Amino acid sequence: MLTTNRREFLGNLGVLFAGAGAWRVGAVGGLWSDEIAELRFGELEPLVARMQEVEANELQRFLIDELQRGVPQERLVAAAALANARTFGGEDYDGYHVLMALIPALEMSRWVEPNLRALPVLKVLHRNTRRILAVGGRSKERMHAVDRSSLGAPNRDLLAATRGGSLPNAIDVFASQIEKDPLAAFSALQPVVRDNIDVHQVVLAWRSWDLRRIVGNEHTETLLLQAMRQCVQRENHRVERNRAPQSLRKTLPRAMAKHGLVQGTSGATGKLSDQRLDELANTFMTEDRDVALETAARTLATGTSPAALGEAISLASVRLLLHDPGRANAHGEGKPAGTIHGASVGIHAADSANAWRHIADVVEEPNAVATLLAAAWHTAGQTHHIDPSRVFHDRARNAAKRVPEAKLLDATFAAIDDGDQALATALTERYGATGGDPGPLVRGLTNPLLDQDGALHHEKFFHTAVEEYHRTRSCFRWEWLTALSRVAASGRGFPAPGVADARERLSS
């Protein structure tokens, strides 16, 4: 077929290369370098560029100097987010893990003693620059400025564009929507996020939106485009590996129609009793995905508020972590058999549920309903190697009962230092049950979580656990902090690069 303009040609070329996994907007620079505009970030540009060019330890020394002369952490986080987006464009596995840890690190810093408050952010920025340099720095940037002269109408179907696998066409559609109305564009992105669900898609989508409060509204396009690009990449991977679409593509619209939810819940405000919340959480933890979806739809249709449903999904996710026996075999460097830190079922489920709930709070109601139904589907069906009848720390409860109440907190930290997941979890559970103050526990957990690597899942789960603790009713909220203690104990023995040096410099 004869193409009539450059954009059509780029779109067809994108489809051609998608099967081989070679197509990226950044790659166009090698073909039409005189037509590609560099993506730049105004007054933040010098700091963004430095994060892409300077060796990580040298950058860290520079950043500490900047902090000590009064530069706010938020500015460093903003520059890191933009450096990450420009380099990776949402398409690099390690790269988007760093991006997703930026806000959690900033929030975690509020729990760290004042002279070390920057340590969580410095840890993440150290990894950010290491990964940027590992892939080639500025010479290998994947995201360039959008050509605004040829953007199409914003009302075209983004879902169809992403399913088509052409990144240029998807960028054309999505960038025109962002230009018209950023929140509407974020809402339009959600069917794409749900279309081929992966933990990283939903969390990256939420973090990209949430980062606007740090980075600034003027960079909304850069932040949201990286999330959309990841969705296109994942769809192309599905096609090239000849994998069938997820069942949710059919079951979600069917369930919404069956239960009269296509227009939303009409402001339903129904609450759940403690018993019903507990039952729903266990259903979402133990049942298969289509059963969970049907249960969630029926729950909303009978007047339960979306917020209450979100709480049940969230509680199911942390229970996956608490029931996980740990890895049967070592998985990658720093993840021995028996551990659950890093990319484990429970941590992924918890971070996803947290992101789903936030997205549902932001988008309009029909989209919010679909988001929560997808969250129930996504959380369920993951107990294939988990015993749902007994928590992991069940056998350690007797040992925890023998510890005097006044010694529970010290005993918890000692168990974490020993890497004893079961005892640390049981002690924290008892500390909460006896009316312990969560503040000293949370503050005490920051050091072991920061000092150890955890592939930045430590920071992300810390943020999820603390936030969900406050969003969960009192009779269940301590499940989040018991899980956090377990994660801290699991990650012991694998020091994080750059942290010891940063700690020393901040303390001097």
Secondary structure, DSSP 8 states (H G I E B T S, - for coil): ----SHHHHHHHHHHHHHTTT---GGGGGGTSGGG------GGGHHHHHHHHHS-HHHHHHHHHHHHHTT--HHHHHHHHHHHHHHHHTT--HHHHHHHHHHHHHHHHGGGS-GGGTTHHHHHHHHHHHHHHHHTTGGGG-------GGG---TTS-HHHHHHTT-HHHHHHHHHHHHHH-HHHHHHHHHHHHHHT--HHHHHHHHHHHHTHHHH-GGGHHHHHHHHHHHHHHHHHHHHHTT----THHHHHHHHHHHTT-TT--SS--B---HHHHHHHHHHHHHS-HHHHHHHHHHHHHTTB-HHHHHHHHHHHHHHHHHH----SS--STT--TT---SS-HHHHHHHHHHHHHHHHHHS-HHHHHHHHHHHHHHHSS--TT--TTS-TTGGGHHHHHTS-GGGHHHHHHHHHHTT-HHHHHHHHHHHHHTT--HHHHHHHHHHHHHHB-GGGHHHHHHHHHHHHHHHS-TTTTHHHHHHHHHHHHHTTT-B-TTHHHHHHHHH-
